[in-house]
Amino acid sequence: MTSIISLTDVRRDYPLGAETVHALRGVSLDVQAGEWVAVVGPSGCGKSTLLHLLGAVDRPSGGVVRLDGEDVGAMDDATATRFRLRRIGFVFQRFYLMPTLSARENVELPMAEAGMGRRERAARARELLSYVGLAAREGHRPAQLSGGEQQRVAIARALANGPALLLADEPTGELDARTGAEIIALLGRLNADGTTIVVVTHDETLARAARRVVHMRDGVIERDESADPATSESTADRWRSTLDARR
């Protein structure tokens, strides 16, 4: 298999007054195309720092971060911005939808930034909203949608430009247990359909659904283990049945 993520002895230091915070202390990690990885650990262990590096939002203080074969630490700001737009999808704890735009228009935004024509992006937005089970809600604004529906719009938006990698930061953190389970199952379906996913989470249910769990502590990887494959398969199957029933 092909490594979509390859980190070699990655360090990230931050100045804090007269002190230096060592957020990452020599992290090496490979993620293969098609994997679903959950990164877990206590607050302050380096999870968010790792996600920022994987998203080409930040650069390492040392070591090498390669995403889809590209050394993102060597990119200038403009190159990194273009790389993020076309190669990485982001899903956040808070949905960050534009309140004045419809669901379809929110999904279209990254495609418009990438220069896609109006008709093409409208057709793709409808296709993605159908995929996440919201074909009937494309004209609704965020305030007219539930939290789970808003997160599904956000996931559709993250997939707009066909990214090689989907990164999710606490995607169930703002949701109740039942709605969170739907989002977990949707991630399972995305992964079963070939999307590579890395998710940072405190949600034990979400971590158990992933195919692989990376445990972090004090800026290092403490443990890297395969999750129970039956769990993630069952969540994907449940979501597929639910989504098919809505169509």
Buried (B, 14 or more C-beta within 10 A) or exposed (E): EEBBBBBBEBBBBEEEEEEEEBBBBBBEBBBBBBBBBBBBBEEBBBBBBBBBBBBBBBBBBEBBBBBBEBEBBEBEEEEBBBBBBBBBBBBBBEBEBEEEBBBBBBBBBBBEBBEBEEEEBBEBBBEBBBBBBBBEBBEBBBEEBEBBBBBBBBBBBBBBBEBBBBBBBBBBBBBEEEBBBBBBBBBBBBBBEEBBBBBBBBBEBBBBBBBBBBBBBBBBBEEBEEBEEEBBBBBBBBBBEBBEEEE
